[in-house]
Amino acid sequence: MNYTVRLMQQSDVDAAAASLAKAFMNDPLQNYTFPDEQERKERSPAHFKAGVEYGMKF
């Protein structure tokens, strides 16, 4: 498999946040932060989006 590494663009933020939310859906900290599974599914992407956008500054 070949992968291309590139700088993240603003248009990638939502997809990256959704991927992180899915990857960490059963993480103990996420479960503590959002104990209700439905709430976790709804709110986690926005939670991770803030981190992704902050990380793009560097």
N, C-alpha and C positions, 0 to 999 in steps of 0.2 A: 504494500500500500504506500502511496506517495501522499505526502501532506505538504501544503504550502503555508508557511507562516507569514503573516502580514500584520500590520498595525490595525488595531480595532478602530472602526469608524463609528460615528454617532448612530448610524443606521443599524449597527450590530448590537446595540445596547439591550434592546428588548429581548432578542434571541438569547443573548448571553445570560441575562437575568433569569429567563425561563429555564434555561439549561441548569443553572446553579440551583434554582428552586426545586427542580425535579431531582437533581443529584442529592440534595440535602434534605429531602422530604422526611426521611426517618432519622435524621440526625438528632441526638439527644438535646442539643441546645435549641434546635428548631421546635422539637416537641415541647420543650419547657416554655419557649417564647409564645408559641401558638398551640396550646394543648388540643384544641378541637381540630380534627383533620380537615374539615371543610374550610374552616377559617385559615388554616395553614396553606391550603391550596390557593385560596384567594389572595392572601396577603404576602406570601413569601416572595413572589416575583418583584413586588415593589420594594420589599426589604432588601433584596439582592441588587435591584437596579440602583439604589442609592450607592452601594459599595462599588459597583461597576463604574458608574459615572465619576465617582471620586477617584478611582484608580486610573481613569483615563487622563487625569491631569498630570500624571507623572510619566 
